[in-house]
Amino acid sequence: METKDKEVLLRVEQLCQYFKLGKSELKAVNKVSFNIYKGEVFGLVGESGCGKTTTGRSIIKLYESTGGNVYFKDQRICAGNRLYKDAIAAAKEDCADTVRGYEAEIKEETAKNPANEATIKEKYHRLISEKREETSKIIKENRVAIKEARDDQRNCDKKYSARRVAELKAEYEPIFANATPDKLPEIKKEYNKKLHIAKRERLVTQIQMIFQDPIASLNPRMTVETIVSEGLIIKGVRDKAYIQEKVYEALEQVGLVREHATRYPHEFSGGQRQRIGIARSIIMRPDLIIADEPISALDVSIQAQVINLLNDLRSQLGLTIMFIAHDLSVVKYFSDRIGVMYYGNLVELTSSDELFKHPFHPYTRSLLSAIPSPDPIYEKKRKRITYNPLVDHDYSKEQPTLREVLPGHFVLCNTAEMEEYRRIAAEKDLIQKAE
């Protein structure tokens, strides 16, 4: 799938989410980077505990990110300061090591040539001064970055709201100027309604989440109408008739009926509860939906219905979806691009067709080998690949980074592995052409 000319809706850069575990830290998400393009479905797969859900919750700010940045519509909504603090600590340590080295060299050269002691000291004092100035500059830059990160993390929604108010005022200024006296009160009433909503507008509410467990994510004391309409009320919409109509519209879009609005969550099946959760998301008309394993708690027969519903909504509403799941076969069917996570790291990222054609990373191959098939003959021959990082990788000389092995196909590997992956891809394509 060609993505170069597509608009980037969400940009994740070096996202880190660490949790304290006694005196140590659990790196649930470790320097993960990817883009989600407008209108696409981006799949995120991996085994339980790999950090998929934590990534989604960090993006939507349910967790305050430890490090890295998340940009939504080119505005930073998440900003952690750990990487900046690490850069300051590394610069200080490097400066201290360099100064100690220079001081040792002063003693060594002075001992060899005592007559030039003043010249030697002057030379190394100048070098020490330059190194300290360079370190001071790095520290200053990162402290400014920390301050900006804290500001964006806390105030991104306020900034967006202020921008929306300014845009609304600019839009209505010429309308007020050209309005006739009899139309002016009506226009002012309409403007005040929109201004009330704009002041409460939040950028993050344009990202909505569908949760894994439909019953745990719905308040049992609230009716369906109250649950679905809650976002509109928080947003500042006051017209009860308008809210009710929007609730009915959302329920019908997800395959429910108006009569369901007065019922409570316990009166529905698991599939219907998940539809209520989807209705709660789409009523806000979001640009991005993070679907956190929306089908894993449902029966297999219902899973297909929910996937088809999300596909229909994607077409009708122009949604962009980040789809988190375990099942690679489902993700292949539903997603345009797929990212594979392992122990907090993004190990492979490419289009769904390319991932199944050229699965490079050993963990990806292990996941693909675990996909069952309804063909009993194939199942008898299917060989399960076991992934063992200690055996499959040798990072003693060079640590891995996310590299573009083929156009649009990124793999976590070092230089030697990248060359091997490219050789395997070339051989596989040659064999397929020969066949």
FENZICOR-V5896 format. One record per residue. SS is DSSP state (@ for helix, = for strand, . for the rest). D_LAST is the distance of its C-alpha to the last C-alpha in whole Angstrom. Layout:
BEGIN
ss:d_last
SS:D_LAST
SS:D_LAST
END
This chain:
BEGIN
ss:d_last
.:25
.:27
.:30
.:32
.:34
.:35
.:38
=:39
=:41
=:41
=:40
=:41
=:42
=:42
=:43
=:45
=:47
=:49
=:51
=:54
=:54
.:57
.:57
=:54
=:51
=:48
=:45
=:44
=:42
=:42
=:41
=:39
=:37
=:35
=:36
=:36
=:36
.:38
.:36
.:33
=:33
=:32
=:31
=:33
=:32
.:33
.:35
.:38
.:41
.:38
.:40
@:38
@:42
@:44
@:42
@:42
@:46
@:46
@:45
.:47
.:50
.:51
.:51
.:52
.:50
.:50
=:49
=:46
=:46
=:45
=:45
=:45
.:46
.:47
=:49
=:50
=:50
=:50
=:51
.:51
.:53
@:52
@:50
@:53
@:55
@:53
@:53
@:56
@:57
@:54
@:56
@:59
@:58
@:56
@:60
@:62
@:60
@:60
@:64
@:64
@:62
@:65
@:68
@:67
@:66
@:70
@:71
@:69
@:70
@:74
@:74
@:73
.:75
@:78
@:80
@:77
@:77
@:77
@:75
@:72
@:73
@:73
@:69
@:68
@:70
@:68
@:65
@:65
@:67
@:64
@:61
@:64
@:64
@:60
@:60
@:62
@:60
@:57
@:59
@:61
@:57
@:56
@:59
@:59
@:55
@:57
@:59
@:57
@:55
@:58
@:59
@:55
@:55
@:58
@:59
@:56
@:56
@:60
@:59
@:56
@:59
@:62
@:59
@:59
@:63
@:63
@:60
@:62
@:65
@:64
@:63
@:66
@:68
@:68
@:68
@:72
@:73
@:72
.:73
.:76
@:79
@:78
@:75
@:75
@:76
@:73
@:70
@:72
@:71
@:67
@:67
@:69
@:66
@:63
@:65
@:66
@:62
@:61
@:63
.:62
.:58
.:56
@:52
@:51
@:52
@:49
=:46
=:47
=:45
=:44
.:45
.:44
.:47
.:48
.:51
.:52
.:51
.:54
.:58
.:59
.:62
.:61
=:60
@:57
@:59
@:60
@:57
@:55
@:58
@:58
@:56
@:58
@:61
@:61
@:59
.:63
.:62
.:66
.:66
@:65
@:65
@:62
@:60
@:61
@:59
@:56
@:56
@:56
@:53
@:51
@:51
@:50
@:47
.:46
.:47
.:50
.:54
@:57
@:59
@:57
@:58
@:61
.:60
=:59
@:56
@:57
@:57
.:53
.:50
@:47
@:45
@:48
@:49
@:46
@:46
@:50
@:48
@:46
@:49
@:51
@:48
@:47
.:51
.:51
.:49
.:47
.:44
=:42
=:42
=:41
=:40
=:41
.:39
.:40
.:39
.:39
.:42
.:41
.:40
@:37
@:38
@:40
@:37
@:35
@:38
@:39
@:35
@:36
@:39
@:38
@:35
@:38
@:41
@:38
@:38
@:42
@:43
.:41
.:40
=:38
=:37
=:37
=:35
=:36
=:34
.:33
.:30
@:27
@:26
@:29
@:29
@:25
@:26
@:29
.:29
.:28
=:28
=:28
=:30
=:30
=:33
=:34
.:38
.:39
=:36
=:34
=:31
=:28
=:28
=:25
=:24
@:23
@:19
@:19
@:21
@:18
@:15
.:17
.:20
.:22
.:25
@:26
@:28
@:25
@:23
@:26
@:27
@:23
@:23
.:26
.:25
.:26
.:24
.:26
.:24
@:26
@:23
@:21
@:24
@:25
@:22
.:22
.:23
.:26
.:25
.:29
.:30
.:33
@:34
@:36
@:33
@:30
.:32
.:34
.:36
.:39
.:39
.:37
.:37
.:34
=:35
=:32
=:30
=:27
=:24
=:22
.:24
.:26
=:24
=:27
=:27
=:31
=:30
.:32
@:31
@:29
@:27
@:26
@:25
@:23
@:21
@:20
@:19
@:17
@:15
@:14
@:12
@:11
@:10
@:9
@:6
@:5
@:5
@:4
.:0
END
